Every structure is written in C-alpha cells, then in structure tokens.
Amino acid sequence: MKAKIYLSVFIVSIFMWSCDSTKTKERSQVTAKDILGNPEYQAISYGGYRKTSRDFQPTIAELKEDMKILQAMNIKMLRTYNVQLAQASNLLKAISELKKEDATFEMYVMLGAWIDCKNAWTDQAPDHEVESEQNEGEIGRAVALANQYPDIVKVIAVGNEAMVKWAASYYVQPRVILKWVNHLQDLKKQGKLSKDLWITSSDDFSSWGGGDESYHVKDLEDLIKAVDYISMHTYAYHNSHYNPQFWKSPAEDAELSDQEKIDTAMLRAKKFAMDQYNAVSDYMKSLGVDKPVHIGETGWATVSNGHYGPTGSRATDEFKEAAYYNHLREWTNEAGISCFYFEAFDEPWKDAHNSNGSENHFGLITVDGKAKYVLWDEVDKGTFKGLTRNGNTITKTFNGDKDSLMVDVLTPPMKQKMSLTH
C-alpha cells in the first residue's frame, strides 16, 4: 500500500515538474509578436531611479523589489531608455535572477538605445545634421545585451523622441534613425541577432507623420517601412497647456457639476490620444504600409507647480491620472494596442532642482512606495501584500482619504476664461 502511495506521489511530482518545464520553455519562446497587442502582457515604462541624480543607480536588490511590485500588478513588459548607464544591464540581470529563483516569474523588456546629435548636452551648439559619435557604442551595447538576454529582450528601440524638433538639445534627422534601424535589421538577417527580435524607434506622434507635414520626408517613409512596428508617443497632459483647445470646457458644459466637467474633460483627453494614434496609422497606410502601431509612451502627472498646475491648465492631480490611466488601458486592451504607460514609479532626478516639477511625478507609485489613487483598489485587494519599496510597505497616498485627495482636484477652465498661454 505504501509503495503505491509513494509511486502515486512520484508520478504526480513528475507530472507537475513536466508542466512547469513546459511553461518555462513556452515562456522562453515568447516573441515580440506574441507580446505586443496582447492584453495578457501589460506594458509600462520603467526607470527605477530613487534619488535626484542618476549618479545613484538602482541596485540589483532595488530592481528586484520593483519587479515584484510590477509582477503583482500583472505587468509583463517594460520599456527602458538607454544603455549608457548601468540601469538597463542591471535590470536584465535582476530579471534573470528572479526567473531562476521563481519559475513563475515572467518579465520582458523593450530595450532603448539613446540617440543624440553632435554636441548634444554640451556647451556647444547642437548640430542636428550630424549624429553623435556616441551613437555607435550605444547601439553596440544594446546588441550585446539583446544577445546576452534573448529570453528577456524582445524589442530594441532606436532613440527616444530623437526626431521631434522640440527636443532641441539633441534631435537628429530621420536618416540617422533609419541608418541604425537598417543596421539592426541586417544583423538579424546575418543571424547576429534573433530573427524574432523586433526593431523600432519610439517617438512623438508628429515624428511618425501624424502631425505637421514638415515631417513627411523620404527618410521617414523609408523608416516606416524598415521598422517592425511603430512606437508612438501621445501626451494630452502636456497639450493641456501647449495645445489646450481640446482641454477647455466648452460653453455647453457650463451647467455641469465640477465632477461632470472633470469626467468629460478626461474623455476628451482619451479622444485626443486616440486621434493622434489614428493620425499616425492613417499616414502609415497612406504610404501603402500596414504594420502594428503601438503606444510607446503616454502618461499623466500628479504634481505640478508649473504649466499644468493651479495657475496653468489645472490638469494635474491623482484623480485625473487615474481616469486617464483607466481610459487608456480600456481602449488599448480592447483595440489590441500595447501601451507602455509612463510610468511605473516617480523619478525625482528628472527635475532635480524643482521637487514639485511635473516631470518628477508621472509614476503610479511614489518613490517611498505609496500607491497613488489609481492603485488604491489594488491595495485594498491585497495585491501588494508582503511587498516593499525602500523598506516601506505599499500603502495609499493621502492615507486613503479620498476627501483629502479631492481638495487638490481642480476643474478645467472654461474656454472663454483660458488663453493659449499662461
């Protein structure tokens, strides 16, 4: 009798091991084609920097801490921005270690390679016609990491907002991005990169032809044909100041309650993003090209003492962030669009000299581990039970008091009361 029991236990154990091995094998074979557009693989932008300077790189332990939080949120695809610093390589190492420690852990990466023009970030005038000599090394490092971690790196993005003209410190011409995209595609053909690795560039909707016709140049047409998919950015939040016509409450909304005015404004913000997405898609199709278009970046800040705060467009607070996040997830999940929402955690280095600058506050979670309003329900459900950030358990902002949160929530100005500049 005991022998039969031991045999049964042995068979069940073998079966369970076999199932786990099969799942692990299946995960190792997951490609960008399987991930992008699949709502089972929620995406987000990730930095992980906790201090006011990137001189303080997140440690492996800190990166693992963040990965466990994101896994709990059902995030399975991350976007990084450069391989100049240790963050990206350490992140890949942290994910690799977590996969060895836990067979159920699953996380993939869209690896960014930063691209600059000559003299970018120096005391000399940027030369937007010539690329930085640093670009070649950046691409080389991205290739090396993609080959070192082929089970994790599923996309390489050449440049971040590197073609849009308002990136005046560093933008390059489309031919530079095209050059490096073609280089990576050639490496795939030569077997020096995985054939399943997808190559793109992540840039503003206008840079992809969805706006000003001045961007409609031959090199952009060739780039659209060269990438495996288009990664476009859309920011209704920033445009609440720079292009606020959509954001202002129309006269017919005057009789609505404050809550209704906010709700309708956030629906307009959703439509704004959808319109920019459709503009890029339409331009691509006008060239006779039909390939995926995904959202490489979009987000909503929760603190601003500048253009988007009380004396500006009044767009900024945790209530509106939650509304925008939920609207964008609902739309993109239903439409089969990946949305690399910006971003997972607040990063105070982005506007280091102004702690209340909006760029520091796009995260869904604060630096010290407080879940913003968009995640309060997840805290209530126990999603973050046993998880910490910087040693702190994950708790709610405003101590979970919605009345206190709503004090900071302002209604968008009426059209007749809001000028184009502030």
C-alpha positions as CSV (number, residue, x, y, z in Angstrom):
1,M,0.0,0.0,0.0
2,K,2.8,2.4,1.0
3,A,4.6,1.6,-2.3
4,K,1.5,2.5,-4.3
5,I,1.2,5.8,-2.4
6,Y,4.9,6.6,-3.0
7,L,4.5,5.7,-6.7
8,S,1.5,8.0,-7.0
9,V,3.3,10.8,-5.3
10,F,6.3,10.3,-7.6
11,I,4.1,10.3,-10.7
12,V,2.3,13.5,-9.6
13,S,5.6,15.1,-8.9
14,I,7.0,14.2,-12.3
15,F,3.8,15.5,-13.9
16,M,4.0,18.8,-12.1
17,W,7.7,19.2,-12.9
18,S,6.9,18.4,-16.6
19,C,4.1,21.1,-16.6
20,D,6.5,23.7,-15.0
21,S,9.2,22.8,-17.5
22,T,6.8,23.1,-20.4
23,K,5.6,26.5,-19.1
24,T,9.2,27.7,-18.7
25,K,10.0,26.5,-22.2
26,E,6.9,28.2,-23.6
27,R,7.9,31.5,-21.9
28,S,11.4,31.3,-23.3
29,Q,9.9,31.1,-26.8
30,V,7.6,34.1,-26.4
31,T,8.4,36.8,-29.0
32,A,7.6,40.4,-29.5
33,K,4.9,39.3,-32.0
34,D,3.2,37.4,-29.1
35,I,3.5,40.2,-26.7
36,L,2.7,43.4,-28.5
37,G,-1.0,44.0,-28.7
38,N,-1.8,41.1,-26.3
39,P,-3.7,42.4,-23.2
40,E,-2.2,39.5,-21.2
41,Y,1.1,41.3,-21.5
42,Q,0.5,44.7,-19.9
43,A,3.4,47.2,-20.6
44,I,4.9,50.1,-18.7
45,S,7.8,52.5,-18.8
46,Y,10.4,51.9,-16.1
47,G,13.4,53.8,-14.7
48,G,13.6,52.9,-11.0
49,Y,15.7,55.9,-10.0
50,R,15.0,56.9,-6.4
51,K,17.2,60.0,-5.9
52,T,17.7,63.4,-7.5
53,S,20.6,62.3,-9.6
54,R,21.3,59.3,-11.8
55,D,24.7,59.1,-10.2
56,F,22.8,56.8,-7.8
57,Q,21.9,53.8,-9.9
58,P,19.3,51.5,-8.6
59,T,20.8,48.4,-7.1
60,I,20.0,44.8,-8.1
61,A,18.1,44.4,-4.9
62,E,16.1,47.6,-5.5
63,L,15.4,46.5,-9.1
64,K,14.2,43.1,-7.9
65,E,11.9,44.9,-5.3
66,D,10.3,46.9,-8.1
67,M,10.0,43.9,-10.4
68,K,8.0,42.0,-7.8
69,I,5.7,45.0,-7.4
70,L,5.1,45.2,-11.1
71,Q,4.6,41.5,-11.4
72,A,1.9,41.8,-8.8
73,M,0.2,44.5,-11.0
74,N,0.2,42.0,-13.9
75,I,2.9,44.0,-15.8
76,K,5.0,41.7,-18.0
77,M,6.7,44.1,-20.5
78,L,9.0,47.0,-19.5
79,R,10.4,49.8,-21.6
80,T,13.9,51.3,-20.8
81,Y,15.6,54.3,-22.4
82,N,19.3,53.9,-22.7
83,V,22.2,51.5,-22.2
84,Q,24.8,54.2,-21.4
85,L,24.2,53.7,-17.7
86,A,24.1,50.6,-15.6
87,Q,20.3,50.6,-15.0
88,A,19.4,48.6,-18.1
89,S,22.0,45.9,-17.8
90,N,21.4,45.6,-14.1
91,L,17.7,45.4,-14.7
92,L,18.2,42.5,-17.1
93,K,20.4,40.8,-14.6
94,A,17.8,41.3,-11.9
95,I,15.0,39.8,-14.1
96,S,17.3,36.9,-15.0
97,E,18.0,36.2,-11.3
98,L,14.2,36.4,-10.4
99,K,13.4,33.9,-13.2
100,K,15.9,31.4,-11.7
101,E,14.5,32.0,-8.2
102,D,10.9,31.7,-9.2
103,A,9.8,29.6,-12.2
104,T,6.5,31.5,-12.5
105,F,8.2,34.9,-12.8
106,E,7.7,36.4,-16.3
107,M,9.0,39.8,-17.5
108,Y,10.3,41.1,-20.8
109,V,12.0,44.3,-22.0
110,M,11.8,46.8,-24.8
111,L,15.4,47.9,-24.6
112,G,16.0,51.6,-25.5
113,A,19.2,52.8,-27.2
114,W,19.7,56.5,-26.8
115,I,20.4,58.5,-29.9
116,D,21.8,62.1,-30.0
117,C,23.0,64.7,-32.4
118,K,26.6,66.0,-32.4
119,N,27.3,68.3,-29.4
120,A,24.2,67.3,-27.6
121,W,24.2,68.1,-23.9
122,T,27.4,70.1,-24.2
123,D,28.2,73.8,-24.1
124,Q,28.5,73.8,-27.9
125,A,25.5,74.4,-30.2
126,P,23.8,71.1,-31.2
127,D,24.4,70.1,-34.8
128,H,21.2,68.4,-35.8
129,E,22.6,67.5,-39.2
130,V,25.3,65.3,-37.7
131,E,24.9,62.4,-35.3
132,S,26.8,62.0,-32.1
133,E,29.9,59.8,-32.2
134,Q,28.5,58.1,-29.1
135,N,25.6,56.5,-31.0
136,E,27.6,53.6,-32.4
137,G,28.7,52.5,-29.0
138,E,25.1,52.8,-27.7
139,I,23.8,50.5,-30.5
140,G,26.7,48.1,-29.9
141,R,25.8,47.8,-26.2
142,A,22.1,47.2,-27.0
143,V,23.1,44.4,-29.4
144,A,25.3,42.8,-26.8
145,L,22.6,42.9,-24.1
146,A,19.9,41.5,-26.6
147,N,22.2,38.6,-27.3
148,Q,23.1,38.0,-23.7
149,Y,19.5,38.0,-22.6
150,P,17.4,36.8,-25.6
151,D,14.8,35.3,-23.3
152,I,14.1,38.8,-21.9
153,V,14.9,41.4,-24.5
154,K,12.2,41.2,-27.2
155,V,12.4,44.7,-28.7
156,I,15.2,47.3,-29.4
157,A,14.0,50.9,-29.8
158,V,16.5,53.1,-31.6
159,G,16.2,56.5,-29.9
160,N,13.6,58.2,-27.7
161,E,11.9,61.3,-29.1
162,A,15.1,61.6,-31.1
163,M,13.5,63.0,-34.3
164,V,10.9,65.5,-32.9
165,K,12.0,69.1,-33.3
166,W,11.1,70.3,-29.9
167,A,13.8,68.0,-28.5
168,A,16.1,70.9,-29.3
169,S,19.0,69.7,-27.2
170,Y,19.6,66.5,-29.1
171,Y,17.3,65.7,-32.0
172,V,18.6,64.0,-35.2
173,Q,17.3,63.7,-38.7
174,P,15.3,60.6,-39.6
175,R,18.1,59.3,-41.7
176,V,20.2,58.7,-38.6
177,I,17.4,56.6,-37.0
178,L,17.0,54.8,-40.4
179,K,20.7,54.0,-40.5
180,W,20.7,52.2,-37.2
181,V,17.4,50.5,-37.7
182,N,18.7,49.1,-41.0
183,H,21.9,48.1,-39.2
184,L,20.0,46.1,-36.7
185,Q,17.7,44.5,-39.3
186,D,20.8,43.5,-41.2
187,L,22.2,41.8,-38.1
188,K,19.0,39.8,-37.8
189,K,19.4,38.7,-41.4
190,Q,23.0,37.7,-40.8
191,G,22.0,35.6,-37.7
192,K,23.8,38.0,-35.4
193,L,20.6,39.0,-33.6
194,S,17.5,36.9,-33.1
195,K,15.2,36.9,-36.1
196,D,12.3,37.3,-33.7
197,L,13.7,40.5,-32.1
198,W,11.6,43.4,-33.2
199,I,13.2,46.8,-34.1
200,T,11.5,50.2,-33.8
201,S,12.1,53.8,-32.8
202,S,10.0,55.4,-30.1
203,D,9.0,58.9,-30.9
204,D,6.3,61.6,-30.8
205,F,3.2,61.2,-33.0
206,S,4.3,64.1,-35.2
207,S,7.7,62.5,-35.9
208,W,5.8,59.5,-37.3
209,G,3.9,61.7,-39.7
210,G,0.7,62.1,-37.6
211,G,1.0,65.9,-37.4
212,D,3.0,68.7,-39.1
213,E,3.6,67.8,-42.8
214,S,7.2,69.1,-42.5
215,Y,8.0,65.7,-41.0
216,H,6.7,64.0,-44.2
217,V,10.1,63.3,-45.8
218,K,11.5,60.4,-47.8
219,D,13.7,59.2,-44.9
220,L,10.7,58.9,-42.7
221,E,8.8,56.9,-45.3
222,D,11.8,54.6,-45.6
223,L,12.0,54.3,-41.8
224,I,8.3,53.4,-41.5
225,K,9.0,50.6,-44.0
226,A,12.1,49.5,-42.1
227,V,10.8,49.1,-38.6
228,D,8.9,46.1,-37.4
229,Y,6.3,48.3,-35.8
230,I,5.7,52.0,-35.0
231,S,6.1,53.1,-31.4
232,M,4.4,56.5,-31.0
233,H,4.0,58.9,-28.1
234,T,1.0,60.9,-27.3
235,Y,0.6,63.4,-24.4
236,A,-2.8,65.0,-23.8
237,Y,-1.4,66.1,-20.5
238,H,1.3,68.3,-22.0
239,N,-1.1,69.6,-24.6
240,S,-3.5,70.8,-21.9
241,H,-1.0,73.7,-21.9
242,Y,0.6,73.8,-25.3
243,N,-2.5,73.0,-27.4
244,P,-5.3,73.4,-24.9
245,Q,-8.4,73.7,-27.2
246,F,-9.4,70.2,-26.5
247,W,-8.9,70.6,-22.8
248,K,-11.0,73.7,-22.2
249,S,-14.6,73.1,-21.1
250,P,-17.0,74.3,-23.8
251,A,-19.7,76.7,-23.1
252,E,-22.4,74.0,-23.2
253,D,-20.7,72.3,-20.2
254,A,-21.2,75.4,-18.0
255,E,-24.2,73.9,-16.2
256,L,-22.4,70.6,-15.4
257,S,-21.2,69.9,-11.9
258,D,-17.5,70.1,-11.2
259,Q,-17.3,66.3,-11.2
260,E,-19.0,66.1,-14.6
261,K,-16.7,68.7,-16.1
262,I,-13.7,66.7,-15.0
263,D,-15.2,63.5,-16.3
264,T,-16.0,64.9,-19.7
265,A,-12.5,66.6,-19.9
266,M,-10.9,63.2,-19.3
267,L,-13.0,61.7,-22.0
268,R,-11.7,64.4,-24.3
269,A,-8.1,63.6,-23.3
270,K,-8.8,60.0,-24.2
271,K,-10.1,61.1,-27.6
272,F,-7.1,63.3,-28.1
273,A,-4.8,60.3,-27.7
274,M,-7.0,58.2,-30.0
275,D,-7.0,60.9,-32.7
276,Q,-3.2,61.1,-32.6
277,Y,-2.9,57.4,-32.8
278,N,-5.3,57.3,-35.8
279,A,-3.3,60.1,-37.5
280,V,-0.1,58.1,-37.3
281,S,-1.9,54.9,-38.5
282,D,-3.5,56.8,-41.4
283,Y,-0.2,58.3,-42.5
284,M,1.5,54.9,-42.4
285,K,-1.3,53.4,-44.5
286,S,-1.2,56.3,-47.0
287,L,2.3,55.1,-47.8
288,G,1.0,51.6,-48.6
289,V,2.3,50.2,-45.3
290,D,0.3,48.1,-42.9
291,K,2.1,47.1,-39.7
292,P,1.4,47.4,-36.0
293,V,1.3,50.8,-34.3
294,H,1.7,50.7,-30.5
295,I,1.9,53.5,-27.9
296,G,5.5,53.7,-26.6
297,E,4.7,56.4,-24.1
298,T,1.8,58.3,-22.6
299,G,1.0,59.4,-19.1
300,W,-0.4,62.0,-16.6
301,A,1.5,63.7,-13.8
302,T,0.1,64.1,-10.3
303,V,2.0,67.2,-9.1
304,S,2.9,70.4,-10.9
305,N,3.8,73.9,-9.8
306,G,4.2,74.9,-13.5
307,H,2.2,75.0,-16.7
308,Y,-0.1,72.2,-15.7
309,G,-1.0,73.2,-12.1
310,P,-3.4,75.5,-10.4
311,T,-2.2,78.6,-12.2
312,G,-2.0,76.8,-15.5
313,S,-4.2,74.2,-17.2
314,R,-5.3,72.6,-13.9
315,A,-4.7,69.2,-15.4
316,T,-2.6,67.8,-12.6
317,D,-3.8,65.5,-9.8
318,E,-4.1,61.9,-8.8
319,F,-7.8,61.7,-9.7
320,K,-7.2,62.7,-13.3
321,E,-4.2,60.4,-13.5
322,A,-6.4,57.5,-12.5
323,A,-9.1,58.5,-15.0
324,Y,-6.6,58.8,-17.9
325,Y,-4.8,55.5,-17.0
326,N,-8.1,53.6,-16.9
327,H,-9.4,55.2,-20.1
328,L,-6.1,54.3,-21.9
329,R,-6.0,50.8,-20.6
330,E,-9.6,50.2,-21.5
331,W,-9.2,51.5,-25.1
332,T,-5.8,49.9,-25.9
333,N,-6.7,46.5,-24.4
334,E,-9.9,46.3,-26.4
335,A,-8.2,47.5,-29.6
336,G,-5.1,45.2,-29.3
337,I,-2.7,48.0,-28.8
338,S,0.3,47.8,-26.4
339,C,0.5,50.9,-24.2
340,F,3.8,51.5,-22.4
341,Y,2.3,53.7,-19.9
342,F,4.6,56.4,-18.4
343,E,5.5,55.4,-15.8
344,A,5.7,52.9,-13.0
345,F,7.4,54.9,-10.3
346,D,8.1,58.6,-9.7
347,E,11.7,59.6,-10.6
348,P,12.9,62.7,-8.8
349,W,16.0,63.2,-11.0
350,K,14.0,64.4,-13.9
351,D,13.6,67.9,-12.5
352,A,16.1,67.7,-9.7
353,H,16.0,71.4,-8.8
354,N,12.2,71.6,-8.6
355,S,10.8,68.9,-6.4
356,N,7.2,69.8,-7.4
357,G,8.0,69.8,-11.2
358,S,5.6,67.7,-13.1
359,E,8.4,65.5,-14.7
360,N,9.1,64.0,-11.3
361,H,5.6,62.8,-10.7
362,F,4.3,60.7,-13.6
363,G,4.6,57.4,-11.6
364,L,1.7,55.3,-10.4
365,I,3.7,54.8,-7.2
366,T,5.7,57.3,-5.3
367,V,9.4,57.0,-4.5
368,D,8.7,55.8,-1.0
369,G,6.2,53.2,-2.0
370,K,2.8,55.0,-1.7
371,A,0.3,53.8,-4.3
372,K,-1.5,56.7,-5.9
373,Y,-5.3,56.8,-6.3
374,V,-5.2,54.7,-9.5
375,L,-4.0,51.8,-7.4
376,W,-6.0,52.2,-4.2
377,D,-8.2,49.3,-5.1
378,E,-5.2,47.1,-5.6
379,V,-4.0,47.9,-2.1
380,D,-7.5,47.0,-0.8
381,K,-7.4,43.7,-2.6
382,G,-4.0,42.8,-1.1
383,T,-2.2,42.9,-4.4
384,F,0.9,44.3,-2.7
385,K,0.8,42.1,0.4
386,G,4.3,41.3,1.6
387,L,5.9,43.7,-0.9
388,T,8.0,46.7,-0.1
389,R,9.8,49.6,-1.7
390,N,12.7,51.2,0.0
391,G,11.7,49.1,3.0
392,N,8.2,50.6,3.1
393,T,5.1,48.6,2.7
394,I,2.8,49.7,-0.2
395,T,0.2,52.0,1.3
396,K,-2.2,54.6,-0.2
397,T,-1.4,58.2,-0.8
398,F,-3.4,60.7,1.3
399,N,-3.8,57.9,3.9
400,G,-6.5,56.5,1.7
401,D,-8.8,59.6,2.4
402,K,-10.5,60.5,-0.9
403,D,-11.9,63.7,0.5
404,S,-8.4,64.9,1.2
405,L,-7.3,63.9,-2.3
406,M,-10.2,65.7,-3.9
407,V,-9.1,69.0,-2.3
408,D,-6.3,69.2,-5.0
409,V,-8.6,68.3,-7.9
410,L,-9.5,71.4,-10.0
411,T,-11.9,71.7,-12.9
412,P,-10.5,72.6,-16.3
413,P,-11.1,76.3,-17.1
414,M,-13.9,77.3,-19.4
415,K,-13.0,78.2,-22.9
416,Q,-13.7,81.9,-22.6
417,K,-11.6,82.1,-19.5
418,M,-8.4,80.3,-20.7
419,S,-5.9,81.9,-23.0
420,L,-3.4,79.9,-25.1
421,T,-0.5,81.0,-22.9
422,H,-0.1,81.4,-19.2
